[in-house]
Amino acid sequence: MKKKNLTPAQTVRAQCTDCLVLKSYNKIEIENCKGDTCYAGACPFFDYRLGKRMPIKIFRQFCNHCMGGNKSFVKDCPSTSCKVYPYRFGKRPLNTIQE
């Protein structure tokens, strides 16, 4: 059976938890995040970290930055364990859990 992807909100929550090096989701720690921990400049997930509905294209922005701004590298991203990986094209993957 194929693993289901996280919803966009779950993905942002998981990314924030990883970025802040938390063992589990901690709302207080994530609320106190300044948005500059792992992302040079403003984190694209910052405004959405507490559950605000977000455009899926934000994930593409995150991946482009991760790949040094080279959009063609996003397609061949080797980080399949990254929480954002299924959303790297800025579109909802087919096997996403429905919200």
C-alpha positions as MATLAB code, in Angstrom:
seq = 'MKKKNLTPAQTVRAQCTDCLVLKSYNKIEIENCKGDTCYAGACPFFDYRLGKRMPIKIFRQFCNHCMGGNKSFVKDCPSTSCKVYPYRFGKRPLNTIQE';
ca = [
       0.000    0.000    0.000;
       1.329    3.442   -0.946;
       1.901    5.972    1.827;
      -0.540    8.900    1.897;
       0.939   12.373    1.747;
       0.229   14.912    4.427;
      -2.223   17.734    3.793;
      -0.654   21.158    3.119;
      -1.371   22.272    6.708;
       0.108   19.059    8.132;
       3.140   19.480    5.878;
       3.803   23.023    7.125;
       3.348   21.867   10.725;
       5.830   19.026   10.174;
       8.307   21.327    8.406;
       8.135   23.872   11.250;
       8.645   21.114   13.813;
      11.724   19.862   11.917;
      13.078   23.369   11.326;
      12.889   24.257   15.012;
      14.385   20.852   15.919;
      11.434   19.911   18.099;
      10.729   16.306   19.076;
       7.025   16.874   18.504;
       4.693   19.699   17.504;
       4.767   22.504   20.068;
       2.373   25.349   19.283;
       4.041   27.786   21.674;
       7.494   27.262   20.130;
       6.082   27.611   16.622;
       4.145   30.769   17.598;
       7.403   32.261   18.905;
       9.310   31.485   15.705;
      10.602   34.604   13.974;
      10.655   32.943   10.525;
      14.421   33.124   10.115;
      15.617   29.885   11.721;
      16.380   27.751    8.665;
      15.482   30.064    5.827;
      17.660   33.018    4.825;
      15.262   35.926    4.886;
      11.552   35.450    5.425;
      10.323   31.863    5.604;
       7.523   31.311    3.058;
       5.635   29.222    5.634;
       5.803   31.851    8.398;
       2.323   33.327    7.806;
       0.820   29.832    7.537;
       2.574   28.102   10.451;
      -0.463   28.332   12.737;
      -2.972   26.880   10.297;
      -3.941   29.797    8.042;
      -5.069   28.428    4.686;
      -2.248   28.743    2.189;
      -1.729   28.633   -1.552;
      -0.015   25.392   -2.597;
       2.447   27.393   -4.717;
       4.225   28.453   -1.506;
       5.837   25.001   -1.455;
       7.378   25.629   -4.874;
       8.909   28.860   -3.550;
      10.412   26.946   -0.623;
      11.855   24.262   -2.916;
      13.281   26.793   -5.365;
      15.125   28.452   -2.495;
      16.373   25.091   -1.218;
      17.777   24.308   -4.671;
      19.682   27.575   -4.811;
      17.168   29.265   -7.083;
      17.654   26.733   -9.887;
      14.120   25.757  -10.845;
      15.255   22.842  -12.993;
      16.850   21.165   -9.953;
      13.493   20.959   -8.171;
      12.312   18.205  -10.519;
      15.343   16.052   -9.713;
      15.403   16.772   -5.979;
      17.074   13.863   -4.168;
      15.470   14.683   -0.778;
      12.536   12.286   -0.993;
      12.303   12.173    2.819;
      11.649   15.937    2.964;
       8.118   16.735    4.149;
       7.704   19.280    1.330;
       8.900   16.897   -1.428;
       5.418   15.800   -2.639;
       4.438   19.470   -3.095;
       7.667   20.616   -4.784;
       5.902   21.418   -8.072;
       3.443   23.753   -6.366;
       0.536   21.386   -6.933;
      -1.400   19.004   -4.737;
      -0.152   15.418   -5.185;
      -2.742   12.837   -6.204;
      -2.398   10.693   -3.090;
      -3.012   13.410   -0.496;
      -5.204   12.872    2.540;
      -8.241   15.115    2.105;
      -8.690   17.925    4.659;
];
